[in-house]
């Protein structure tokens, strides 16, 4: 029964809730799949709790923190749970299934929330090192979600709030994505010894963090218009002020052009992070094709998304999203699969993409 539950959770259910990430999971070397898949499932469940806007933020936060404690197997403050506390943890899972699952319009997300007990059983079946790593990444990711719930107003309030400074945005991108690059690197060193040079360990961890930050910067910029309409402005208030803008201004038609220089500045920061991600990928052995593809796909999709974003005159309009088509994604998957072992071909592809984005920015700034 345990094996069939594990197979369902890390197979059909993971595929149902992860969409594009499942493609990456399928090409991962076998040893990494279970802990990475388990971490994704638990983080996705937490994210669904945090994003269910029909439930008041304080209630979401309480359920999120209860799930974190359940994942870590601890009572508040880090103590081991007593019998009564364990019962309270089980009650939290029942509340999540009853209060949050019922609000989901996607059947797979509803099923995930109702299957949290099984997901926690899978966590318990991992070896000690994997279980510790999964607990740590889920803890950090939920700190990012907690940050969102404490920083921004209720989505239904009609109010908008912005992050204060660039440091706050940089910290946020670590909490929700940079830490994933760190976790990924840890899994590689643990499960694929010899794949990454031991002498590069610190460098690879740093590159992994920047890899995750690069991807989250794409999300922040691509989804800015949509996030503004639920009261969340991830563009720092200090940067907005320098451009003579407020978060509320960004909601008005025609503001995209005024905010474009700010967006370009953040794109340049993202490109620097992507260069670290490219270095990360080139540090992988050329014949570690599966691991390379798991890195290549998000980099290439992220860079092509930035290219669309830079060329989008109405980038703050949620009706004009900077989003790749399905055919674009299939093209990237096919071409990268052929090129994965060749540093020379990949280097040409990356340089061409980076140059196109930078040239486009320079031309617009000059006009």
Secondary structure as GFF3:
##gff-version 3
##sequence-region A 1 367
A	DSSP	alpha_helix	2	8	.	.	.	ID=ss1
A	DSSP	pi_helix	9	13	.	.	.	ID=ss2
A	DSSP	alpha_helix	14	18	.	.	.	ID=ss3
A	DSSP	alpha_helix	20	27	.	.	.	ID=ss4
A	DSSP	alpha_helix	30	51	.	.	.	ID=ss5
A	DSSP	alpha_helix	57	72	.	.	.	ID=ss6
A	DSSP	alpha_helix	83	95	.	.	.	ID=ss7
A	DSSP	pi_helix	96	100	.	.	.	ID=ss8
A	DSSP	three_ten_helix	101	103	.	.	.	ID=ss9
A	DSSP	alpha_helix	107	114	.	.	.	ID=ss10
A	DSSP	alpha_helix	116	125	.	.	.	ID=ss11
A	DSSP	alpha_helix	128	151	.	.	.	ID=ss12
A	DSSP	beta_strand	161	162	.	.	.	ID=ss13
A	DSSP	alpha_helix	166	173	.	.	.	ID=ss14
A	DSSP	pi_helix	174	178	.	.	.	ID=ss15
A	DSSP	alpha_helix	179	191	.	.	.	ID=ss16
A	DSSP	three_ten_helix	198	200	.	.	.	ID=ss17
A	DSSP	alpha_helix	201	222	.	.	.	ID=ss18
A	DSSP	alpha_helix	224	228	.	.	.	ID=ss19
A	DSSP	beta_strand	232	233	.	.	.	ID=ss20
A	DSSP	alpha_helix	237	242	.	.	.	ID=ss21
A	DSSP	three_ten_helix	248	251	.	.	.	ID=ss22
A	DSSP	alpha_helix	255	282	.	.	.	ID=ss23
A	DSSP	alpha_helix	289	310	.	.	.	ID=ss24
A	DSSP	alpha_helix	326	339	.	.	.	ID=ss25
A	DSSP	alpha_helix	343	366	.	.	.	ID=ss26
###
